[in-house]
Amino acid sequence: MAGNSSRRGRRGTPKKGPTVGSGGNRRAGLAGRGRTLPAQDRPWHKAYSGDEPLPRRTAWKQEKERRAAAERAEKAGPSGGGKGAGGGKPRVAPGRRAAVAKEAPELLVGRNPVVEALRAVVPATALYLAQGIEPDDRVTEAVRTAGDRGIAVIETSRSELDRMTGGVLHQGIGLQVPPFAYEPFEDLVAAAVEQVAPLLVALDGVTDPRNLGAVVRSVAAFGGHGVFLAQRRAAGMTATAWRTSAGAAARVPVAQVVNLTRALKRSQEAGFTVVGLDADGATSLYDLEAAVGPLVVVVGSEGRGLSRLVGATCDLRVGIPMASRVESLNASVAAAVALAEIARRRSRS
């Protein structure tokens, strides 16, 4: 045989050339599979309601899911409580912390915040210290103050403190603060009406707890009788707000309402004049004749001010005269200025 055709490993067939076309495969792929069947018409779906027997694999999978659901329900108990509907701990997406219950105690962390909260006599139930913490003046003061007030001092591992704080930098110390005891709105209004010149402050979307605490402090300083705010999209009386109030939160009742607009209307029915602080208000604060009567002062949020419905509910929109129209006041500062002017007018009446 000529050439090297007899070598070992030789190619016995000619090399295959390029294939022309796809044999109709691409056209078939573009044709589509028709309409999607409803779940109840798919034999492989758990919602299938036909009489045809299910595929063996599908039947086995559905039976496995039913057994798992029965075991979870048995572990959860008749009340469905315990560890949740899944029979175990709630699953949290990676990189996210589990949602904290609204009425759960708050853990205030950091050496400066903890010491300041104890100085402000913020209600607390326990002081947590990480094992091996390096003591300094702030830690020593926190432990001494907690002991004087009868607050439990608990030493725990640093990993446990990390778990309790959700990975927030805690500097080895944390103060557990119980949920704030809000006053019922009806009781707040009823108690205010009994005063000679009732004065309440409503907060419309104030989200900074430091502003909330500063407003509560101003209400106490200028003779106000209470504060009420919305439950949603607003700051609550956290440890930060309590600390900013410098203890005034222990003397001024604070209420939460589901609907702020409805609460303002109920205040009007009780005889209050509702006044909204607005930079473009038609009435000047210095010309507010209603200041001497039952009054509700509404303070808007830090960015957008009064919301549309709340602004429409107000009897008057009052502006604070300023030298420059370009400048604007912080929500808590505006509340303090308004309350000071109202107190001045009342002292002269």
N, C-alpha and C positions, 0 to 999 in steps of 0.2 A: 504494500500500500504506500502510495507516495506521501511525501512530506512527513509530518510528525503525528499523523492520525492514529498511530498505534501507541502513543505515549499514555502513561497512566494518568487518569483523571481528565481525559479529553472530553470536550463537549460533543455529545452525540446528536443533538438536534440543533438546528439553526437558531440564532438569537431572535427572540420575539420582538417584532417591531411595535410601534405605537398603535394603540387601539383608536379607531375612528368612531366618535360618538359614544353615548352612554347606554345604548341599548334600550332607551326609553325610561331608564331609572329616574332621571331628573324630571322628566315630564310627569311621572307618577307621583314624585314627591311634591310637586306643585299642585296636584289635583285636590289636596285636602282630604280630610277624613269625614266630612259631613258635619251635621250639627252635633253638639254635645248633649248626650242623654241626661235627663234629670237623675238625681241621686237614686230615687226610688225605682228607676228602670235599669240601673246598673247592677248586675248580679254580684260583682266584686265589692260593692259599697255596702257599708253597714246599715244604710237606710233603705236597702232593697226590700220591696214589699211583694215581689212576685212569688209564684208557686214553684218555679224551677229550682232544683237543688243548687246550692251555692258551690262554687269550686272548693275543693278540699282545703287548699291553702287559705282561702278567705274565711271559710267556716272555722278553721282552727284559730286564726288570728282573732276573730270576733269572740270566740269562746274564751280565749285568754284575756281579752279586755274585760269581759263580763266578770270573770273570776277576780281580776285585780280590783275592779270597782266594788265588788262585794266585800273583799277584804278591807279596803279603805273605809267603807261605811261601818264595818264591824269595829274597827279600831277607833273611829271617831265617836262611837257611842250613839245612843238614841237621840241626844240633843244636837248632834252635829258639831259639837264644840271640840275642845281639846286642841289638837294640832292642826286643825283646818280641814277642809274638804278632802284634801289629798291624803290624810292620814299621817303626814309627816310635816317637816318644816316647810314654810313657803319658799318657793323657788325664786331666786333673785337673779336677774340678768348679770353677766360678768361686768365688773366695773361700776356697778350701782349698789347703793345701800338700800336695805329694806326700809319701807315706809314706816315711820314711827307713829304709833297711835296718838291721836290728838290729845287724849287725856293722860298720856304717859308722863312720868317725871322727866324733867329736863336736867341734863348734866352740863353744868357750866365748867369749862376747863381753862387752864392757864393760870399762872401764879398771880399776875396782876388782877385779872377779872375776879378770881376767887376771893382775894383779899378785899377788893373793893366791894364785892357783894356782901361779905361778912361785916364790913364796916357800915354798910347801908342797912344792916339788919334784914337782909333778904331772907324770907323763910327757907329753911333748909332741913333736910332729914339725915344727910350723911356726908362726910368728907372722906374722899378716897385718896390714898397716898400710894404711889408705886413703890415696891420694894427696892431698896438701894438708892432712893432719891437723895440727891445732894441737898441738904438743908441750907437755907439762907434766911434772911430776916423775914421775907414774905411767908415762907413755909412755916417758920416758927410762930409768926403772928396768927396765921390761919389755924394752926393746931391749938394755940392758946385760946383764941376767940371761940372756936368750935367747942372746946372743953367748957368754957365759961357759960355758953348758951345751952349746954346739954346735947350738942349734936354729936352723933356717933362718928368716931374716927376709925376708918377701916383701912387696913393695909392689905394691898392686893398685888398680884404680879403685874408687871408692865404689859404683858401680852393680854391679860384680862382687861386692863384699862384701855388698851388699844381696841379691843373688841367692843367695849361699852361705848366708846366715843366714835366708832366707825372709822378709825384711822386718822382722826383729826389730831393735830399737834396739841398735846395736853400738858407737856412739861412735868409730867409725873404727878399731877394733882387735879382733882375734879370735885365739884360740889353738886350734890344732887338736890334739885329744887322741886318741890311738889307742884302739881298743876295749880294755876291761879284760881281762886274762888270768885267767879263772876257773880254780880248781883243780878237778880231777875229785873228785866226792864220795867215791868209794871211796878215793882217795889221801888225802883229808882225814881220813877216819875211821881209816885204817891208820896214818897218822903220829901221830894223837892217841893211839891205843891204846898206842903205844910209850912214852908219857910216864908218869911216876909216878902222877899224878892227872889224867887227861884231863878237859878242860873245853871244851865247845863251846857255841855260842849259835846258836839257830835263830830266824829272823824269820818270823812268820806274818802276811803282808799289810801290812808296813810300807811305805808308799808315799812317804814323804818322804825324799829322798836325804840330807838333813842328819841325820835320825835314824839312817839307816844308817851314815853316816860317824862319828857320835858313838858308836854301839855298837861299831864296829870299834876306835875309839880306847880305849874302856873295856876291851874284851877284851885289847888289848895291855897296858894299864896294870895289870890284875889277874891276869895270867898265864894267860889263855885260849889255846887252841890253834887256834881257827878259828871261822868263821861260815858258815852256809849258809842259803839263802833260795830261795823259789820263783821260777821263771822268769817266771810270769805274775802280773798284778795285784800287783806289788811293785816297789819301787824297785831299780834296779841300781846298780852301781858306776860312776856317772858322774863327771865332773870335779868336780861339786859335792860328791858324797859323798867323793871322794878328798881334796878340800881341807878338808872338815870333819874328816876323820880325822887331820889334821895329820901326814901321812906314815905313819901306822900301817898303812895299807893296803898298804904295801910290805913289812911284816913279818908281817902276819896273813893267812893264806890264806883266801880267800872262795870258796865253791862255790855254784853254782846247781843246783837239782834240778827235775825235771818235776813230781813229786808230793811235797809236803812230808810228808804223812801216811805215805806209803810210806818216805820217808827216815828218819822218826823210828822206824818199826818196825825198819828195818835197823840203826839205832843201838842199839835195845834188844837185838837179836840179837847185837850186838857187845859187849854187856855194860854199856851205858850205862843210867843211870836218867834218864828224861825227866821234867823238872819244868816245868810251865807257870805263868807268873806270872798270877795272877788275883786281882782285888780281893776276890772272895768266896771265895777258896781256903780249904779246911778246915785246912790246915797253915800255921802261921806261919813266916815266913822265919827267925826266931830259933830255931825248933825243928827245923830241917831237918837231920836226922842224916845224910841221904844226901849232904850237901855234900862230905864228905871222899872220896867214891868217884868213879868215872867218871860224869860228869854232863853232860846236855844241858839248857840253860836255854832255854825257848821264850818269846819275847816277842811279844805280840799286837799287832794294828794300833792306830793312834792313836785310832780311834773305837770300834770294836766289840770290841776285845780278841781273845781266842782264838776261832777259828772252831769250829764244833760238832765236826767230825771230829778236828781237831787236839786239842781239849780232851779228847775221849773217848780219844784215844791216849795222853795223858800218864799216867805212873804216879802223879804227885802234882800237885795244884793248890796253889800256894803264894801266900799273900797277904803283902804288906808292911805291918807294923803302922804305923798313922798316928794322930795325935792326933785327927783329924777324919775321919769317914766320908764327909763331903761332898766332901772334896778328892780329886783324882786326880792321878797322876803321868804325865808325858810318857813315851812308850815308851822313849826313850834314857835318861831319868833313872831309870826303874824298872829297866832293865837294869844301870845303873851301881851302884845301891843293892844289888841282888841280888848282883852280882859282888863288890862290896866285902865283903859279909857272908860270902860263900863263901870269899874269900881270907883273911878273919880266922879263920874256923873251921879252915881248912886249916893256917894258921900255928901253931895251938895243938895240932894233932893229932900 
